[in-house]
């Protein structure tokens, strides 16, 4: 692996850093710019998004012909980390979940007609989208292939959808949906993916689930499908390819979460370090205390380990590998680092950290979900154990170049 950043990527990184510093952080500091769910107010967001478009910082992750800048996964890691110095950063650049993962999978597997109808409006910022997979007990969570209860029954040239989904991020504000439902009992080919809009008869949002917050735009919703009909032309890939599509989407999407979380982790250290240098207690600055230095030094090390894991996984993806174990390791480590950096930064800031005077408490509440979304820590560790069992000592093998 070569960690040298090409000049083009460094240019994007530097311009993103400047944009976050000059345009986003001042607005983040004013609570008047927050909506009732503690995210950036929509009108403020649209103002910033237009500026990001004008400066060529829009949808960097997509191909140029799609409307992006064609960054590879390693380039995305550099830029996404910089974007999320602000809690509002990724959505400004159209690089926030779930739109980010939805756009990338549609770009990769959708037909040209589907791209025009379902992808381009998201790319252009005209609509938001949701990924509809998770179900309440006893339905599918981390095991969609074996537990999914929502069904899609073929009826002529249409599919009839029945079932219930929940924790569907962004659903309340979304117009476009990628739905995964069961079409057979085949353990590998039993799921199928579909595209649909919010106005289809038989589709309704039952509730916006109250959570610890803060929330993405559109919240986390419980959705009911009551004999909703989807035309066969809205199949994403082929019947039975739902699990395959899910794997294509979730691998890179998990990693982009990690990229963004590293940016938030660094922001926590930044806030904690600044306060430690300013705050006097018992006759000296907090930053002079060995205990504080050890806390901040450990956080710096853990963040850097996370960056290496993310870059390794990004490198593997860029060279055409699935990088499943690399993504799992990054996901577990970075999710826990985010939680630890927020917690430690609050401790260093004392009562100030527990207040809303800084974004630390916002990040702390947000961080708790990181160890659950896109696979709980325990699921990823189980996957890693399976790899160790299958590969033995080869789990840690190096790639060998040919002379």
N, C-alpha and C positions, 0 to 999 in steps of 0.2 A: 504494500500500500504506500502511496505517495500522498502526504498531507499538504503538499504545496498547492495553494489555491490559484487557479488560473486568473489572469488579470480581469477577464470579463466577470467572473464570479466575485472577485474582490470589489469591482466597481458596483455591482448590485448590492453587495453587503454594505459598502460604505454609504451608498445612497439611501438604503433602507435605514441604517443607523441614524443618518441625518434627519430623515423624515420622521422617525419615531421620536427623536429628541426634540425637534422643532415643532412638529405638527400634532403629534398624538399625546405625548406626556403632559403638555399644558392643559389639554382638554380632560385627560384622565384625572388630573388633580382637582377638578371642579365637580362636586357631586351633582350639580345642576345638569351635567351632561349624561347622567345615568338614567336608565329607564326603571320602572318599578321592580324589575327582576334583577337589578344591579348589573346590567350590561349597558353598552353604549347606546344612547338614544338614537333612534333610527334616522332622524333628520341630520344629526351630527355625523353619523356614520356615512350617509350618502354624500355629505360635503367632503369628507376625508377620502372616500372612495374615488370621487371624481378627480381629486388632486393626485391620488396614486396612479390612476389611469393616465393622466396627463404627463406624469413623470416616467412612464414606462415601467412601473413596478407592479403591474397587474397580472395575476394568474401566471406567475413565473414557472410553475410546475408543468404547464401544458405545452404541447408542440406549437410552433409558430403558426402552422396552418390552422390550428384550433383556436388561436387567439392568445397564446402565451409566449414564453421566451425560450422554451425548450431546455430548461435546466435538468440535468440528471439528478439522481438521488443524492449524490455527494454535494452537488451545488445547492440542492434544496436544504440539506442539513445546515449548511453555512447560513443561508438566508432566513430560514424559518426560525432558527435560534435567535437571530438578530431581531426579527419581527416581534417576537414575544418578550422583548424587554418590557413592553407594555402589555397589560392585561387585555387591551383592546386591539393589539397589533394585527394578529392574523386575519381577522374578519375584514379589516380595512383593505388588505391586499388580496382578498378573495382566496385565502389560504387556510381557512378555518374548517374544522369538522362541523357537520358531515359533508358539506358541499365539496370540500377538498377531495376526499376519498371517492365520492360519487362522480365527480368530474373525471378523475383519473381512470376509473374503471369503465365509464361510458366511452371515453376516448379510446380505450384499448379494445373493447369487445362489442360495442354497439354497431349496428349497420349505419350506412351513410344517412339514410332517411331518419333513423332514430337519433343520430347525432344532431341533425338539423332541428328536429322537433323537441328533443328532451335535453340535450347537452348545451346547445348554444345559448338558450335563455339563461342558464346558470352561469355560463362563462361571461355573458354580457352583464350580469348582475341584475337582471330583470326579475328573476324568481329565486327562491331558495328551494332546497331539496331535503329529503329524508331517506334513510335506509331502514327498511321495516323488516326486522328479523326476530327480535327477542319477544318472548311470550311470558305471561304470568304462569306460575305453578299450576299444573304439572307440565307445562309446555317447555319449549326450547329456551335454554340460556346459553351456556358455553358448549352445549352438545346439540347443535341444530339438526344434524343428520339423524340422530336417534330419538329425538324428543319432540320434534315440531308437530303441532296439532292443527294449525291452520291449513286448510285444504284448498286445492284448485282442481275442480272437476271439469273435464273436457265436455263441452256441449256444442257440437257442430264446429263452427269456426271461432268459438269463444270459450273462455274458462270462467267458471263460477266460483267465486272466492267466499269461503266462510271461515271465520275464526276471530281471535282476539290477540292483539299485540300490545306490548307496553314498553315504557322507557324508550320511546322513539324520539330521538333528539331532533329538535327543530320542527316537529310536525305541525304545530299550531300556525306557524308562519310559512309553511312550505306549500308549493304548488305542484312539485314533481316528486314522485315517490318511486323507489326501487323496492319491490316487495318480493320476499322469498316465502314460498308456500309448498306444501307437499302435494305431489302428483302421483306418487306410488309408494310402495313400502320397500323398494330397493334401497339397501343401506348406503349405496354410493350414488345412485342415480335417481333417488326418490324426490329430490327437491328441484324446483324450477323457479326462475326469477322473472319478474314481470315489471313493466313500467305502467304507471297510471297517474292521473291527475287528482286533485282534491275534490272536484265537483262530480265525480262519478256516483250515480245512485247506488246505495248500498254501502257506502263508505261514510263513516262518521268518527269524529274524535269524542270519546266518552268523557275524558277529563284530562286536564293538565296536572300531572302528578306533583304534589308539593314535595320539594327536596330541600336539603340543607342550603342549596344555592352556593354561589351565584349560578344563574342559568344562561345557557345559550339562547339566542333569539328563537322563539317558538317553543321553548321549554322541553320537557320530557313527557310525552303524552301516552295515554292508553287509547288504542284505536280498535274499532269494531268493524268487521266485514260481514255484512248480512246479504249474501247472494249478490255481491257486486260482480258485474260481468266485465271481463277484459278481453278484447279481441286478440286472436292468436298473433297478429302482427306486432303486438306489444311484448312478446316474449323477448327477454334479453338472453342472447345465445340460443340454445335449443332446449326443448323439454328434457328435463333430467340433468341439466348443467347448473342447477342452482347452487349446489355445494362448491362446484368448481369456481363459479363466479364469485362466491363469497370468499374463497381462499385468495383469489386474484385481488379482490378489493382489500381485504383486511390485513394482509401482510404489510404492504406499503403504508396503509392507514395507521396501523399501530406504530410504525416507525416515525411517521410525521407527528404523531402525538408526542413521541419522545423528543423530537427536534424542538418542538414548541415548549415542552416542559423544561428543557435545559435553559431556554431563555428566561423563563419565570424563575428558575432556581438561581440563576446568576443575578436577577433583579433582587431577590431576597438577600443575597450576600451583599450586594451593593448598598441596600438600605441599612442592613445591620452594621456594615463597616463604617458607613458615614456617621451613624449615631454613636458608635463606639469611640470614634475620634472626637466627637463633640461633647460627649457626656462625661462630667467629672463625678466621682464618688469616692469617698474616703481618701481625699487628697490627691487623686490622680485620675487621668483619663481611663475610661474603661479599656481602651485599646492597649494600654500598658499592662493590663492584667494577663498573666500567663493563661488563666482559664479561658478568657475570651479569645486569645490568640490561638489556643488549641481548638476551640470550637470552629473558628473561621478557617483555620488551616485544614481541618478535617473536611469541612464542606467543600473547600476548593478542590481537594483531592478527589472526593466522591463525584463532583460534577465533571472533573476531567476524565475519570474512569468512564462515566456515562457517555461523554463525547466520543471516546475511543470506541466504545461498544456500538454507538449509533453509526459512526463512520465505517466501521467494519461491516455492519449490516448493509449500509448504503452501498458500499463498494461491491459486496456480493450481489446485490440486486442489479447494480449497473452492469455487471458482467454476465447477467442472465441466469443467476442462481435463484432458488427460492428463498434462501437465507432464513429458513424457519427457526433454527436454533439460535441464530444470531439475533433475529428480531425478538424472540422470546427473552433472551438474556438482557437485551437492551430495555425491553418493556418493563421487566421486573425491577431492574436496577434503577432506572430513571424515575419510575413512578415512586419508588421509595425515597430516592434522593429529593424529589420535589417536596414530598411530605416532610422530610427531615429538615430541609433548608428553611421552609416556612416556619416550622415549629421552633427551630433554633433562633431564627431571626426575631421571632416574637419574644422569645426568652431574653435575648440581648436588649431588645427595646423596652422590656418591662411593660408597664401599663400602656405606654404609647403603642406598643405592638398589638395589644389587645383591642385598641380603639380603631376607629375608621379614619384616623388621621393619616395612615399609610395604607397601601393595598395589601399589607401582609395578612390581615385576617381574611380578606377576600381570597387570596391565594391559598391560605391554609384550608378553608372550607372546600375550595375547588380541588385541592390536592388530594383530599380523601377519596374522591371518586376515581382518581388515576389508578389506584390499585385494584379496581373492579372493572372499569370499562375495557372493552376489547379483550376480554379474558382476564379473570382474576389471577393474582400472583400464583396461587396454588395450581391452577390449570397449566400455566406456562412452565412451572417447575416440574409438573408431571410430564409434560411434553419433553423437557430437557432430560428427565430420567429415562424416558423411552429411547431417546437418542443415545444416551450412554450405554444402555442395555444392548442396543443394536450395534453400536460402533466400537464399544470397548475403549481401548486406549486410542483408537483412531478418532475419537471425539475431539482430541486436542491436536490432530495432525496439522502440519504446515503444508501449504501448496508448494509444489516443486516445479520450477520452470525448466523447460527443455532447452538444452544447449543448441 
